[in-house]
Every structure is written in C-alpha cells, then in structure tokens.
Amino acid sequence: MHIGLIGGIGPAATEFYYRHLVRRHEAEDRRLELTIVHAHVHTLAANAIAGRAEAQAGEYAALTARLKGAGAEAVAITSIGGHFCFDEFEPLSPLPVLNVAPAIAAGLRARGVSRIGLIGTAIAMTSGIYGALSGNGPGNGSGNGAGIETVIPQGDDLQTVNDVYIALARAGAVGEDGRAILFRAGRDLVERQGAEAVLLAGTDLFLAFEGRDPGYPTIDGALLHVEALTRASIGGLAAYPA
C-alpha cells in the first residue's frame, strides 16, 4: 500500500520516520511506496497552543489532498502532538488516516506493559495519548482505552517538559540542559510513580534519547507507529491496529 506522510512537524521526526520505514521494508525485502508532504511546524505549534483544532485539521486536509493526487492510499501524521486535532481531521481527510494512538496502544499491549510513564506535549501526556491508553481524550473513537495505566510529570514539571519538547521539535536539536530535564522527568516517573517504562510520546524525543542510556527503560512511540505503518504498507489497511 502506498503510504502518505505529513512531514515537517518537525523535520527531524520526518527523517526518523523515513529512515526507519526504509530499514523495516528492507528487512522484510519489500518495496516501500511512500510520498511525503511538508507541513509547517510553527503553524502546528501555534494552532496547538491556541487550541485551533479545526484550523490545523484544514491544513492537514489540504496536504492530504496532495498526497492522494500523488497516489497515496492512506495518510499518517509524523507528530504525536500533531494528533491533537485528529477528531476534526479524520472526517475531512480524503484518505484513511493511520492514527498514532491505536498503534501505540497495540505496541504497549504486545510488550505486556500495564503502567507507563509519558513525556511529550502536555495534551499527549494528560490525555493518555488521546484516550487510547487511559480512555480519556480525543482521537479514540469509542473512548475506551487499552486499560494501560499512565503516569505523567506533576506540578510545574508537566509544563516544563512540554516547553522543552516544543523547543526541541522546533529546533531539531536539544542541548544538554534540555536533555537533563527530560531524563530527570522520566526517572521520576519510574522511581517515584512506579512506571514500568517511559514512553517517548513525542516524535522528536529520539533527539534526546537515541543512543543514550537514561538509566531506565524507554519505548519510542514513533517507532511503535512505524511498526504499524510497516504492517499496513505490506498487508493493507486491515493490518493496521484499530
């Protein structure tokens, strides 16, 4: 199946998706059919901060029309935080939307995780990845989560993690101070709140964590999405988690 990606949000995450989709298709000895369009990370950030879900959904719909014109058969958004407008976008989309939330839920269930820590944007954290894990928030259809308990940074730490992540995604890079904040937030989720692992619930978080040992287990939400996209690419829409 020809996959269309809405990329650019941020650019580093787009490269991450592309790189891992290529690797997984090569490992399966299958041809990857892929088209990527570029969205604007600053527009997404402004719409997310202001809660302009309908405006961002319109941006996505226009980009998806271009993907359809290029032959794509389904579309995926390369940003977990960018799914904040999923419920508004899905009915506008001219293509089936491969939602990140059920892909993450399925990946965590397959790994036997029952209590997961979340770091990413504030809305991704507080909604339990849009309801797919905890049953709260948009983008989950029935609103029934996977029964996976979520824990998130508390107090001012929640906004701090959100702000560090947004800055990282916009810049496509992270400094040592930002990395230390993210590592410490994850450690608190494991050591103080009993998380079995920390889900990197922001697609650009690999910039801080990839190739490094923070001292606790992590699971990359973007990689769980890539796994599901690979299954759909090879096996069709029916192979994608519902």
WOZICOR-V54742 format. One record per residue. RES is the residue in one letter. PHI is phi in whole degrees, 0 to 359 (none if undefined). D_CENTER is the distance of its C-alpha to the mean C-alpha in whole Angstrom. Layout:
RES_PHI_D_CENTER, RES_PHI_D_CENTER
This chain:
M_none_21, H_280_20, I_265_16, G_252_16, L_248_13, I_270_12, G_251_12, G_87_13, I_233_11, G_265_11, P_301_14, A_297_13, A_295_9, T_299_11, E_298_14, F_299_12, Y_300_10, Y_300_14, R_301_16, H_283_14, L_296_15, V_299_18, R_299_19, R_291_18, H_290_20, E_295_23, A_296_23, E_270_23, D_56_26, R_236_24, R_278_24, L_267_21, E_256_21, L_214_18, T_228_19, I_238_16, V_246_17, H_259_17, A_262_15, H_257_16, V_296_14, H_290_17, T_295_17, L_301_14, A_299_15, A_296_18, N_293_17, A_293_14, I_297_17, A_275_20, G_72_18, R_271_19, A_295_17, E_295_19, A_296_20, Q_291_16, A_299_16, G_296_19, E_300_18, Y_297_15, A_298_18, A_296_21, L_293_18, T_293_18, A_299_22, R_294_22, L_297_20, K_299_22, G_297_25, A_272_24, G_103_24, A_295_20, E_252_20, A_202_17, V_233_14, A_227_10, I_263_8, T_271_7, S_206_5, I_294_3, G_299_6, G_291_8, H_277_8, F_301_10, C_251_13, F_303_12, D_298_15, E_280_17, F_283_16, E_306_16, P_290_20, L_272_20, S_291_18, P_282_21, L_230_19, P_301_17, V_256_13, L_269_11, N_296_9, V_292_6, A_299_8, P_294_11, A_294_9, I_294_8, A_301_11, A_295_13, G_295_12, L_290_14, R_299_17, A_297_18, R_267_18, G_73_20, V_277_18, S_242_19, R_219_18, I_237_15, G_271_15, L_237_12, I_227_11, G_168_9, T_286_10, A_301_13, I_291_12, A_295_9, M_290_11, T_289_14, S_271_13, G_63_12, I_50_9, Y_58_11, G_89_13, A_290_12, L_264_13, S_261_16, G_92_17, N_245_17, G_106_15, P_281_14, G_81_12, N_237_14, G_63_17, S_289_20, G_83_18, N_267_19, G_282_17, A_275_17, G_75_19, I_261_17, E_286_18, T_244_16, V_232_17, I_224_16, P_303_18, Q_253_21, G_59_23, D_294_23, D_297_21, L_299_18, Q_291_18, T_297_19, V_298_16, N_304_14, D_293_17, V_297_16, Y_294_13, I_300_13, A_297_16, L_298_15, A_295_12, R_293_15, A_277_18, G_71_16, A_199_17, V_222_18, G_273_22, E_295_23, D_295_23, G_296_20, R_299_19, A_297_22, I_297_20, L_293_17, F_298_19, R_293_21, A_298_19, G_295_17, R_298_21, D_297_22, L_296_19, V_279_21, E_280_24, R_259_25, Q_247_23, G_77_23, A_293_19, E_286_20, A_199_17, V_247_14, L_274_10, L_282_9, A_266_6, G_216_5, T_292_5, D_265_9, L_293_10, F_301_12, L_299_14, A_268_15, F_253_15, E_299_16, G_78_19, R_234_20, D_251_21, P_281_20, G_97_23, Y_204_21, P_289_18, T_233_14, I_230_12, D_274_9, G_298_6, A_295_5, L_292_9, L_297_9, H_295_7, V_300_10, E_303_12, A_292_12, L_296_12, T_296_15, R_298_17, A_292_17, S_301_18, I_274_21, G_253_21, G_90_21, L_302_19, A_296_21, A_275_19, Y_273_15, P_301_15, A_275_16
